[in-house]
Amino acid sequence: MNCYRRILFVIVLSVMLTGCMTGREDKDMMSSSESQSALPSDRPFFKASRKTSFEDNGKFIMVEGNQCTIREHGPESATMLITVDMPTYVNRGTVVLNGWDLRYLNKDHEVRSLRADITHSKLVSGGGDPSTLVFEVEGELSDQNWDDAYEFCVYYTGFGFNSAWIDARVEGDYNGIDSNALQIEEEGPIATLESLWSEGTLKGSDSIVVIPRGFDFQYDNSFECEWRILPCRWEDSTDHNLRHIAYSLFQIGASPNPDDNPHWVTQTVFKDNRTRAHWIKTRTALIGGNSVKLHADFLPLNPRSGKTNVCRNSVDGVVRTETFRIDDLPYDYVVPMLTGWDLNYECDDQHVQRAGIWIHGIRFDPDSNGLEYKVSSILRDRDGAPGFNATHRVSVLGFNRSSVPPVVSRSSPEINIRLRKQ
């Protein structure tokens, strides 16, 4: 019966997640839309893969995976509902957004909005049966009229653990913790978003790590008259070429603010050759506890502007893949998190045919405390020229087992002694 109850709960949770999806109004990317044309189950996915990167049976598991879908047209984002089965011992866990890959299916175009976002997440406890990590993902690559088909692929790392061995708890998991702002031209190309968490039980004095969950960039509406049947308006949706897009989540240590509620900062860049008004939205979650550690790294952003004379003439629009290794991590278990990435065209702004960066091929050796992973990246227009630059940063979420092992309670056997009468 536990299995049937678990399946029913996952179905109910899926309906709840679907009901929480947000749409898009024409004037403001942060507004909700009541026009949802399709449920996640109506949108097929493909090219899904998943593997266990590391497991210490009974204590901790890390799973990496990716999944893709296609959006034909329309202002709603491409949406996927993903489920990851976890072992029976897992009673806590969550998911990290560790990469994205977006491409127009028909030639290249200007860009209005670019998005990859884990909007909801929930670990469904099995009550004796295996648990299930359920999360909803939204992505978008659109131009002015939302009339071009695109493919969206998400790369994620899910992890789960037994709280008897690891003292950690997740907060802000279901809806995430989002921050948004309008960056106007006078403020420059680098947007800075400050986030504060005042709910739950985690405080700044606890050992806390911020988990990246998503971003959403969109040019602000303005007057941009292009050839079309309908007349132009002063607040039409606008699209532009792309020169530079970047994201950097700043965490110095495992306690974002030692004296108050957890506080952290995210910086972004989204521009063509000029700096234009645009909306930014970011999403995160928190994990804290005595077992939680952090090997932090952050990416300083240096905006690219205008044309340069340094251009590679050869076609360079191919996926680049590099392998990286971090040694001597003083943790029992680790989860790599893509907390900084930067993609920019070499010498000028261009249309976009494909853009993305993701980590994969994760390997952790507990004997040497070494973490190895691969990073792939792509930014290209139709012909792949000019070339692109890509940089990244990975922060490592670490866990140390509790010093006191869990107590296994065993009931004493019942002993009946019958004395024989003399």
Secondary structure as UniProt FT lines:
FT   HELIX           2..19
FT   TURN            29..30
FT   HELIX           40..42
FT   STRAND          45..56
FT   TURN            57..59
FT   STRAND          60..71
FT   STRAND          78..85
FT   TURN            88..89
FT   STRAND          92..104
FT   STRAND          113..124
FT   TURN            127..128
FT   STRAND          132..142
FT   TURN            144..145
FT   STRAND          150..161
FT   TURN            163..165
FT   STRAND          169..171
FT   TURN            173..175
FT   STRAND          177..183
FT   HELIX           185..187
FT   STRAND          190..196
FT   TURN            204..205
FT   STRAND          208..219
FT   TURN            234..235
FT   STRAND          244..250
FT   TURN            258..259
FT   STRAND          263..271
FT   STRAND          278..288
FT   TURN            290..291
FT   STRAND          292..295
FT   STRAND          320..326
FT   STRAND          333..345
FT   STRAND          354..365
FT   TURN            366..369
FT   STRAND          370..380
FT   STRAND          388..399
//
